[in-house]
């Protein structure tokens, strides 16, 4: 499943790159033909790239949400949740070790 999502994301990014190249080529042709000034062409390409970037970010968000939903359905734990639990576990281990050490120290202090 992740491989399919990864391939879809790469295909989308490839399509966006291809679109940029085609847009620049089209603008260059229009400038060469005198139908558009170089400045107008650059503004057009800049606008297209900004819209493309917004679209790319939207797709990335959608794909990330889809992947997270797949993980939830597969009962997989997100890395952030795992890291938080691991930190809590390590804190509890340290606390338990400290309590056991204190208990041993107290037992050693008591005269027999």
Secondary structure, DSSP 4 states (H G I P E B T S, - for coil): -HHHHHHHHHHHHHHHHHHHHHHHHHHHHHHHTTSS-HHHHHHHHHHHHHHHHHHHHHHHHHHHHHHHHHHHHTTPPPHHHHHHHHHHHHHHHHHHHHHHHHHHHHHHHS--
